Protein backbone atom coordinates (compact mmCIF):
# COMPACT_ATOMS: atom_id res chain seq x y z
CA UNK A 1 0.00 0.00 0.00
CA UNK A 2 1.09 3.59 -0.69
CA UNK A 3 0.25 6.24 1.90
CA UNK A 4 0.87 9.88 0.87
CA UNK A 5 0.96 12.72 3.38
CA UNK A 6 1.45 16.43 2.75
CA UNK A 7 0.39 19.35 0.64
CA UNK A 8 -2.79 19.53 -1.38
CA UNK A 9 -3.35 22.86 -3.12
CA UNK A 10 -4.78 24.48 -6.22
CA UNK A 11 -2.64 25.17 -9.28
CA UNK A 12 -3.91 28.42 -10.80
CA UNK A 13 -3.05 28.79 -14.48
CA UNK A 14 -3.11 32.43 -15.55
CA UNK A 15 -3.09 32.78 -19.32
CA UNK A 16 -4.06 35.98 -21.12
CA UNK A 17 -5.99 37.20 -18.10
CA UNK A 18 -8.01 33.98 -17.80
CA UNK A 19 -7.58 31.78 -14.76
CA UNK A 20 -8.24 28.05 -14.55
CA UNK A 21 -7.93 25.85 -11.45
CA UNK A 22 -6.38 22.39 -11.27
CA UNK A 23 -5.82 20.19 -8.21
CA UNK A 24 -2.17 20.06 -7.18
CA UNK A 25 0.43 19.59 -4.48
CA UNK A 26 3.21 17.07 -5.10
CA UNK A 27 2.13 14.32 -2.64
CA UNK A 28 -1.50 14.67 -3.71
CA UNK A 29 -0.40 14.43 -7.36
CA UNK A 30 1.60 11.30 -6.54
CA UNK A 31 -1.30 9.74 -4.64
CA UNK A 32 -3.87 10.50 -7.35
CA UNK A 33 -1.65 9.32 -10.20
CA UNK A 34 -0.57 6.17 -8.35
CA UNK A 35 -4.22 5.05 -8.38
CA UNK A 36 -3.75 4.47 -12.11
CA UNK A 37 -1.05 1.89 -11.40
CA UNK A 38 -1.78 0.26 -8.03
CA UNK A 39 -4.87 -0.56 -5.99
CA UNK A 40 -4.49 0.66 -2.42
CA UNK A 41 -3.53 4.31 -1.98
CA UNK A 42 -4.33 6.68 0.90
CA UNK A 43 -3.90 10.43 1.26
CA UNK A 44 -3.71 12.82 4.24
CA UNK A 45 -3.70 16.61 3.93
CA UNK A 46 -5.37 19.89 4.90
CA UNK A 47 -7.26 22.68 3.11
CA UNK A 48 -8.95 25.90 4.14
CA UNK A 49 -12.67 26.40 4.53
CA UNK A 50 -13.04 28.26 1.25
CA UNK A 51 -14.01 27.85 -2.39
CA UNK A 52 -10.66 26.36 -3.37
CA UNK A 53 -10.81 23.91 -0.47
CA UNK A 54 -14.28 22.78 -1.51
CA UNK A 55 -13.00 22.31 -5.07
CA UNK A 56 -10.21 20.04 -3.84
CA UNK A 57 -12.46 18.10 -1.45
CA UNK A 58 -14.94 17.43 -4.26
CA UNK A 59 -12.18 16.31 -6.62
CA UNK A 60 -10.49 14.05 -4.06
CA UNK A 61 -13.76 12.46 -2.91
CA UNK A 62 -14.31 11.09 -6.42
CA UNK A 63 -11.02 9.18 -6.36
CA UNK A 64 -10.97 5.59 -5.06
CA UNK A 65 -8.60 6.21 -2.15
CA UNK A 66 -8.53 3.54 0.54
CA UNK A 67 -8.35 6.29 3.16
CA UNK A 68 -8.92 9.96 2.37
CA UNK A 69 -8.33 12.31 5.30
CA UNK A 70 -8.34 15.99 4.34
CA UNK A 71 -8.90 18.35 7.24
CA UNK A 72 -10.88 21.53 6.62
CA UNK A 73 -9.39 24.36 8.69
CA UNK A 74 -11.63 27.44 9.09
CA UNK A 75 -8.79 29.67 10.33
CA UNK A 76 -6.54 29.03 7.32
CA UNK A 77 -6.68 29.39 3.54
CA UNK A 78 -6.19 26.75 0.88
CA UNK A 79 -2.70 27.15 -0.54
CA UNK A 80 -2.41 28.33 -4.15
CA UNK A 81 0.38 27.87 -6.67
CA UNK A 82 0.20 30.44 -9.45
CA UNK A 83 1.58 28.67 -12.52
CA UNK A 84 3.08 30.55 -15.45
CA UNK A 85 3.83 28.71 -18.68
CA UNK A 86 6.39 29.63 -21.32
CA UNK A 87 6.87 27.19 -24.21
CA UNK A 88 5.55 24.37 -21.99
CA UNK A 89 7.95 25.06 -19.11
CA UNK A 90 6.35 26.16 -15.86
CA UNK A 91 7.29 28.45 -13.03
CA UNK A 92 5.52 28.75 -9.67
CA UNK A 93 4.62 31.55 -7.31
CA UNK A 94 2.96 30.45 -4.07
CA UNK A 95 0.16 32.28 -2.27
CA UNK A 96 0.54 30.76 1.12
CA UNK A 97 -0.02 33.34 3.84
CA UNK A 98 -1.98 31.47 6.54
CA UNK A 99 -1.96 28.45 4.25
CA UNK A 100 -3.56 25.24 5.48
CA UNK A 101 -1.25 22.75 3.76
CA UNK A 102 1.35 22.37 6.54
CA UNK A 103 -1.05 22.23 9.51
CA UNK A 104 -0.94 18.47 9.93
CA UNK A 105 -1.07 16.30 13.05
CA UNK A 106 0.03 12.74 13.75
CA UNK A 107 -3.26 12.35 15.66
CA UNK A 108 -5.05 12.42 12.28
CA UNK A 109 -3.20 9.37 10.93
CA UNK A 110 -5.01 6.02 10.83
CA UNK A 111 -2.08 4.16 12.33
CA UNK A 112 -3.68 0.74 12.02
CA UNK A 113 -3.38 0.92 8.22
CA UNK A 114 0.40 1.39 8.15
CA UNK A 115 1.92 -2.08 7.82
CA UNK A 116 5.50 -3.30 7.48
CA UNK A 117 5.26 -3.76 3.71
CA UNK A 118 3.83 -0.29 3.01
CA UNK A 119 5.46 2.87 1.64
CA UNK A 120 4.73 6.18 3.35
CA UNK A 121 5.46 9.11 1.04
CA UNK A 122 5.85 12.54 2.68
CA UNK A 123 5.70 15.90 0.91
CA UNK A 124 8.34 18.58 1.39
CA UNK A 125 6.44 21.87 1.17
CA UNK A 126 5.66 21.62 4.90
CA UNK A 127 9.36 22.02 5.70
CA UNK A 128 9.33 25.78 5.08
CA UNK A 129 7.47 26.35 8.37
CA UNK A 130 8.42 25.25 11.91
CA UNK A 131 5.05 23.53 12.36
CA UNK A 132 5.70 21.45 9.26
CA UNK A 133 9.25 20.55 10.29
CA UNK A 134 7.97 19.44 13.71
CA UNK A 135 5.25 17.32 12.12
CA UNK A 136 7.68 15.73 9.64
CA UNK A 137 10.15 14.53 12.25
CA UNK A 138 7.46 13.48 14.75
CA UNK A 139 5.67 11.56 12.01
CA UNK A 140 8.84 9.76 10.93
CA UNK A 141 9.67 8.88 14.55
CA UNK A 142 6.17 7.48 15.08
CA UNK A 143 6.31 5.40 11.89
CA UNK A 144 9.66 3.93 12.93
CA UNK A 145 8.33 3.05 16.39
CA UNK A 146 5.23 1.31 15.02
CA UNK A 147 6.28 -0.48 11.83
CA UNK A 148 8.94 -1.34 9.29
CA UNK A 149 7.20 0.64 6.56
CA UNK A 150 9.52 2.37 4.08
CA UNK A 151 9.57 6.17 4.13
CA UNK A 152 9.70 8.04 0.83
CA UNK A 153 10.67 11.69 0.44
CA UNK A 154 10.67 13.89 -2.66
CA UNK A 155 12.98 16.91 -2.29
CA UNK A 156 10.79 19.14 -4.53
CA UNK A 157 12.88 22.22 -3.65
CA UNK A 158 11.26 25.66 -4.02
CA UNK A 159 13.64 28.52 -3.26
CA UNK A 160 10.92 31.17 -2.87
CA UNK A 161 9.39 29.64 0.27
CA UNK A 162 12.57 29.69 2.39
CA UNK A 163 14.36 32.73 3.86
CA UNK A 164 17.66 31.64 2.29
CA UNK A 165 19.31 28.82 0.38
CA UNK A 166 21.42 27.89 3.39
CA UNK A 167 18.34 27.51 5.61
CA UNK A 168 16.66 25.36 2.97
CA UNK A 169 19.73 23.14 2.55
CA UNK A 170 19.98 22.54 6.29
CA UNK A 171 16.29 21.62 6.55
CA UNK A 172 16.36 19.30 3.53
CA UNK A 173 19.56 17.49 4.47
CA UNK A 174 18.13 16.70 7.91
CA UNK A 175 14.86 15.50 6.36
CA UNK A 176 16.37 13.35 3.62
CA UNK A 177 18.54 11.55 6.18
CA UNK A 178 15.30 10.12 7.66
CA UNK A 179 14.03 8.50 4.45
CA UNK A 180 14.52 5.10 2.86
CA UNK A 181 13.56 6.14 -0.68
CA UNK A 182 14.43 9.53 -2.16
CA UNK A 183 13.65 11.46 -5.30
CA UNK A 184 15.82 14.31 -6.57
CA UNK A 185 16.00 16.34 -9.71
CA UNK A 186 19.58 16.63 -10.88
CA UNK A 187 19.53 20.33 -9.96
CA UNK A 188 18.36 19.54 -6.42
CA UNK A 189 21.03 16.90 -6.01
CA UNK A 190 23.77 19.32 -7.05
CA UNK A 191 22.43 22.05 -4.79
CA UNK A 192 22.24 19.88 -1.67
CA UNK A 193 25.42 17.88 -2.20
CA UNK A 194 27.67 20.61 -3.55
CA UNK A 195 28.86 18.09 -6.15
CA UNK A 196 28.49 18.55 -9.91
CA UNK A 197 28.93 14.83 -10.65
CA UNK A 198 25.78 12.83 -9.89
CA UNK A 199 27.48 9.75 -8.44
CA UNK A 200 29.59 11.82 -6.05
CA UNK A 201 26.55 13.80 -4.97
CA UNK A 202 24.59 10.66 -4.16
CA UNK A 203 27.55 9.15 -2.31
CA UNK A 204 27.88 12.31 -0.24
CA UNK A 205 24.21 12.59 0.75
CA UNK A 206 22.98 9.01 1.08
CA UNK A 207 23.63 6.34 3.64
CA UNK A 208 24.37 2.76 2.58
CA UNK A 209 20.82 1.54 3.17
CA UNK A 210 19.09 4.37 1.27
CA UNK A 211 18.01 4.31 -2.38
CA UNK A 212 17.22 7.17 -4.75
CA UNK A 213 15.87 8.04 -8.15
CA UNK A 214 17.10 11.15 -9.94
CA UNK A 215 15.13 12.79 -12.75
CA UNK A 216 17.31 14.10 -15.56
CA UNK A 217 14.73 15.98 -17.65
CA UNK A 218 14.98 15.10 -21.34
CA UNK A 219 17.80 12.67 -20.58
CA UNK A 220 15.57 10.32 -18.54
CA UNK A 221 16.24 9.12 -15.02
CA UNK A 222 18.55 6.99 -12.93
CA UNK A 223 18.33 4.71 -9.92
CA UNK A 224 20.99 4.57 -7.21
CA UNK A 225 21.47 2.00 -4.47
CA UNK A 226 24.54 0.69 -2.62
CA UNK A 227 26.99 2.50 -4.84
CA UNK A 228 25.45 1.34 -8.12
CA UNK A 229 23.74 3.52 -10.74
CA UNK A 230 21.35 2.38 -13.47
CA UNK A 231 20.45 5.10 -16.00
CA UNK A 232 17.49 4.85 -18.37
CA UNK A 233 16.86 7.32 -21.25
CA UNK A 234 13.57 9.10 -21.82
CA UNK A 235 11.58 9.73 -25.00
CA UNK A 236 11.37 13.02 -26.92
CA UNK A 237 7.99 14.78 -26.77
CA UNK A 238 6.86 18.35 -27.37
CA UNK A 239 5.57 19.49 -23.96
CA UNK A 240 2.45 21.54 -23.46
CA UNK A 241 2.87 21.79 -19.69
CA UNK A 242 5.63 20.23 -17.59
CA UNK A 243 3.68 20.66 -14.33
CA UNK A 244 3.54 17.34 -12.51
CA UNK A 245 5.81 15.38 -14.86
CA UNK A 246 8.13 14.46 -11.97
CA UNK A 247 5.15 13.53 -9.81
CA UNK A 248 3.78 11.23 -12.52
CA UNK A 249 7.20 9.62 -12.88
CA UNK A 250 7.50 9.09 -9.14
CA UNK A 251 3.91 7.86 -8.80
CA UNK A 252 4.69 5.12 -11.31
CA UNK A 253 7.96 4.26 -9.59
CA UNK A 254 6.40 4.01 -6.12
CA UNK A 255 3.37 2.10 -7.40
CA UNK A 256 5.72 -0.40 -9.05
CA UNK A 257 7.62 -0.74 -5.79
CA UNK A 258 4.34 -1.52 -4.01
CA UNK A 259 3.28 -4.02 -6.68
CA UNK A 260 6.67 -5.65 -7.27
CA UNK A 261 8.99 -4.91 -4.30
CA UNK A 262 11.88 -6.97 -5.68
CA UNK A 263 12.10 -5.29 -9.10
CA UNK A 264 14.89 -2.99 -7.92
CA UNK A 265 17.12 -6.02 -7.31
CA UNK A 266 17.09 -7.19 -10.94
CA UNK A 267 18.63 -4.87 -13.54
CA UNK A 268 16.33 -5.95 -16.40
CA UNK A 269 13.23 -5.34 -14.27
CA UNK A 270 14.64 -2.07 -12.99
CA UNK A 271 15.21 -0.83 -16.54
CA UNK A 272 11.70 -1.95 -17.52
CA UNK A 273 9.91 -0.10 -14.71
CA UNK A 274 12.08 3.01 -14.94
CA UNK A 275 11.29 3.10 -18.67
CA UNK A 276 7.56 2.95 -17.88
CA UNK A 277 8.00 5.69 -15.27
CA UNK A 278 9.89 7.86 -17.77
CA UNK A 279 7.05 7.46 -20.26
CA UNK A 280 4.50 8.33 -17.56
CA UNK A 281 6.35 11.57 -16.91
CA UNK A 282 6.83 12.39 -20.60
CA UNK A 283 3.20 11.79 -21.59
CA UNK A 284 1.97 13.89 -18.67
CA UNK A 285 3.59 16.94 -20.29
CA UNK A 286 1.29 16.63 -23.32
CA UNK A 287 -1.72 17.89 -21.34
CA UNK A 288 -2.31 20.66 -18.83
CA UNK A 289 -2.43 19.92 -15.13
CA UNK A 290 -0.64 17.41 -12.95
CA UNK A 291 -3.28 14.73 -12.32
CA UNK A 292 -5.76 14.25 -15.15
CA UNK A 293 -2.80 14.56 -17.50
CA UNK A 294 -1.13 11.34 -16.28
CA UNK A 295 -1.37 8.39 -18.70
CA UNK A 296 -2.95 5.03 -17.99
CA UNK A 297 -0.93 1.81 -18.06
CA UNK A 298 -2.49 1.06 -21.46
CA UNK A 299 -1.40 4.44 -22.84
CA UNK A 300 2.15 3.87 -21.60
CA UNK A 301 2.36 0.43 -23.23
CA UNK A 302 0.80 1.70 -26.46
CA UNK A 303 3.36 4.53 -26.64
CA UNK A 304 6.23 2.07 -26.12
CA UNK A 305 4.87 -0.24 -28.82
CA UNK A 306 4.70 2.63 -31.31
CA UNK A 307 8.21 3.86 -30.51
CA UNK A 308 9.69 0.39 -30.86
CA UNK A 309 8.48 -0.02 -34.46
C-alpha positions in Angstrom: 0.0 0.0 0.0 1.1 3.6 -0.7 0.3 6.2 1.9 0.9 9.9 0.9 1.0 12.7 3.4 1.4 16.4 2.8 0.4 19.4 0.6 -2.8 19.5 -1.4 -3.3 22.9 -3.1 -4.8 24.5 -6.2 -2.6 25.2 -9.3 -3.9 28.4 -10.8 -3.0 28.8 -14.5 -3.1 32.4 -15.6 -3.1 32.8 -19.3 -4.1 36.0 -21.1 -6.0 37.2 -18.1 -8.0 34.0 -17.8 -7.6 31.8 -14.8 -8.2 28.1 -14.6 -7.9 25.9 -11.5 -6.4 22.4 -11.3 -5.8 20.2 -8.2 -2.2 20.1 -7.2 0.4 19.6 -4.5 3.2 17.1 -5.1 2.1 14.3 -2.6 -1.5 14.7 -3.7 -0.4 14.4 -7.4 1.6 11.3 -6.5 -1.3 9.7 -4.6 -3.9 10.5 -7.3 -1.7 9.3 -10.2 -0.6 6.2 -8.4 -4.2 5.1 -8.4 -3.7 4.5 -12.1 -1.1 1.9 -11.4 -1.8 0.3 -8.0 -4.9 -0.6 -6.0 -4.5 0.7 -2.4 -3.5 4.3 -2.0 -4.3 6.7 0.9 -3.9 10.4 1.3 -3.7 12.8 4.2 -3.7 16.6 3.9 -5.4 19.9 4.9 -7.3 22.7 3.1 -9.0 25.9 4.1 -12.7 26.4 4.5 -13.0 28.3 1.2 -14.0 27.8 -2.4 -10.7 26.4 -3.4 -10.8 23.9 -0.5 -14.3 22.8 -1.5 -13.0 22.3 -5.1 -10.2 20.0 -3.8 -12.5 18.1 -1.5 -14.9 17.4 -4.3 -12.2 16.3 -6.6 -10.5 14.0 -4.1 -13.8 12.5 -2.9 -14.3 11.1 -6.4 -11.0 9.2 -6.4 -11.0 5.6 -5.1 -8.6 6.2 -2.1 -8.5 3.5 0.5 -8.4 6.3 3.2 -8.9 10.0 2.4 -8.3 12.3 5.3 -8.3 16.0 4.3 -8.9 18.4 7.2 -10.9 21.5 6.6 -9.4 24.4 8.7 -11.6 27.4 9.1 -8.8 29.7 10.3 -6.5 29.0 7.3 -6.7 29.4 3.5 -6.2 26.8 0.9 -2.7 27.1 -0.5 -2.4 28.3 -4.2 0.4 27.9 -6.7 0.2 30.4 -9.4 1.6 28.7 -12.5 3.1 30.5 -15.5 3.8 28.7 -18.7 6.4 29.6 -21.3 6.9 27.2 -24.2 5.6 24.4 -22.0 8.0 25.1 -19.1 6.3 26.2 -15.9 7.3 28.5 -13.0 5.5 28.8 -9.7 4.6 31.5 -7.3 3.0 30.5 -4.1 0.2 32.3 -2.3 0.5 30.8 1.1 0.0 33.3 3.8 -2.0 31.5 6.5 -2.0 28.5 4.2 -3.6 25.2 5.5 -1.3 22.7 3.8 1.3 22.4 6.5 -1.0 22.2 9.5 -0.9 18.5 9.9 -1.1 16.3 13.0 0.0 12.7 13.7 -3.3 12.3 15.7 -5.0 12.4 12.3 -3.2 9.4 10.9 -5.0 6.0 10.8 -2.1 4.2 12.3 -3.7 0.7 12.0 -3.4 0.9 8.2 0.4 1.4 8.2 1.9 -2.1 7.8 5.5 -3.3 7.5 5.3 -3.8 3.7 3.8 -0.3 3.0 5.5 2.9 1.6 4.7 6.2 3.4 5.5 9.1 1.0 5.9 12.5 2.7 5.7 15.9 0.9 8.3 18.6 1.4 6.4 21.9 1.2 5.7 21.6 4.9 9.4 22.0 5.7 9.3 25.8 5.1 7.5 26.3 8.4 8.4 25.3 11.9 5.1 23.5 12.4 5.7 21.4 9.3 9.2 20.6 10.3 8.0 19.4 13.7 5.3 17.3 12.1 7.7 15.7 9.6 10.2 14.5 12.2 7.5 13.5 14.7 5.7 11.6 12.0 8.8 9.8 10.9 9.7 8.9 14.5 6.2 7.5 15.1 6.3 5.4 11.9 9.7 3.9 12.9 8.3 3.0 16.4 5.2 1.3 15.0 6.3 -0.5 11.8 8.9 -1.3 9.3 7.2 0.6 6.6 9.5 2.4 4.1 9.6 6.2 4.1 9.7 8.0 0.8 10.7 11.7 0.4 10.7 13.9 -2.7 13.0 16.9 -2.3 10.8 19.1 -4.5 12.9 22.2 -3.6 11.3 25.7 -4.0 13.6 28.5 -3.3 10.9 31.2 -2.9 9.4 29.6 0.3 12.6 29.7 2.4 14.4 32.7 3.9 17.7 31.6 2.3 19.3 28.8 0.4 21.4 27.9 3.4 18.3 27.5 5.6 16.7 25.4 3.0 19.7 23.1 2.6 20.0 22.5 6.3 16.3 21.6 6.5 16.4 19.3 3.5 19.6 17.5 4.5 18.1 16.7 7.9 14.9 15.5 6.4 16.4 13.4 3.6 18.5 11.5 6.2 15.3 10.1 7.7 14.0 8.5 4.5 14.5 5.1 2.9 13.6 6.1 -0.7 14.4 9.5 -2.2 13.7 11.5 -5.3 15.8 14.3 -6.6 16.0 16.3 -9.7 19.6 16.6 -10.9 19.5 20.3 -10.0 18.4 19.5 -6.4 21.0 16.9 -6.0 23.8 19.3 -7.0 22.4 22.1 -4.8 22.2 19.9 -1.7 25.4 17.9 -2.2 27.7 20.6 -3.6 28.9 18.1 -6.2 28.5 18.5 -9.9 28.9 14.8 -10.6 25.8 12.8 -9.9 27.5 9.8 -8.4 29.6 11.8 -6.1 26.5 13.8 -5.0 24.6 10.7 -4.2 27.5 9.2 -2.3 27.9 12.3 -0.2 24.2 12.6 0.7 23.0 9.0 1.1 23.6 6.3 3.6 24.4 2.8 2.6 20.8 1.5 3.2 19.1 4.4 1.3 18.0 4.3 -2.4 17.2 7.2 -4.7 15.9 8.0 -8.1 17.1 11.1 -9.9 15.1 12.8 -12.8 17.3 14.1 -15.6 14.7 16.0 -17.6 15.0 15.1 -21.3 17.8 12.7 -20.6 15.6 10.3 -18.5 16.2 9.1 -15.0 18.5 7.0 -12.9 18.3 4.7 -9.9 21.0 4.6 -7.2 21.5 2.0 -4.5 24.5 0.7 -2.6 27.0 2.5 -4.8 25.5 1.3 -8.1 23.7 3.5 -10.7 21.3 2.4 -13.5 20.4 5.1 -16.0 17.5 4.9 -18.4 16.9 7.3 -21.3 13.6 9.1 -21.8 11.6 9.7 -25.0 11.4 13.0 -26.9 8.0 14.8 -26.8 6.9 18.3 -27.4 5.6 19.5 -24.0 2.4 21.5 -23.5 2.9 21.8 -19.7 5.6 20.2 -17.6 3.7 20.7 -14.3 3.5 17.3 -12.5 5.8 15.4 -14.9 8.1 14.5 -12.0 5.2 13.5 -9.8 3.8 11.2 -12.5 7.2 9.6 -12.9 7.5 9.1 -9.1 3.9 7.9 -8.8 4.7 5.1 -11.3 8.0 4.3 -9.6 6.4 4.0 -6.1 3.4 2.1 -7.4 5.7 -0.4 -9.1 7.6 -0.7 -5.8 4.3 -1.5 -4.0 3.3 -4.0 -6.7 6.7 -5.6 -7.3 9.0 -4.9 -4.3 11.9 -7.0 -5.7 12.1 -5.3 -9.1 14.9 -3.0 -7.9 17.1 -6.0 -7.3 17.1 -7.2 -10.9 18.6 -4.9 -13.5 16.3 -5.9 -16.4 13.2 -5.3 -14.3 14.6 -2.1 -13.0 15.2 -0.8 -16.5 11.7 -2.0 -17.5 9.9 -0.1 -14.7 12.1 3.0 -14.9 11.3 3.1 -18.7 7.6 3.0 -17.9 8.0 5.7 -15.3 9.9 7.9 -17.8 7.0 7.5 -20.3 4.5 8.3 -17.6 6.4 11.6 -16.9 6.8 12.4 -20.6 3.2 11.8 -21.6 2.0 13.9 -18.7 3.6 16.9 -20.3 1.3 16.6 -23.3 -1.7 17.9 -21.3 -2.3 20.7 -18.8 -2.4 19.9 -15.1 -0.6 17.4 -13.0 -3.3 14.7 -12.3 -5.8 14.2 -15.2 -2.8 14.6 -17.5 -1.1 11.3 -16.3 -1.4 8.4 -18.7 -3.0 5.0 -18.0 -0.9 1.8 -18.1 -2.5 1.1 -21.5 -1.4 4.4 -22.8 2.2 3.9 -21.6 2.4 0.4 -23.2 0.8 1.7 -26.5 3.4 4.5 -26.6 6.2 2.1 -26.1 4.9 -0.2 -28.8 4.7 2.6 -31.3 8.2 3.9 -30.5 9.7 0.4 -30.9 8.5 0.0 -34.5 
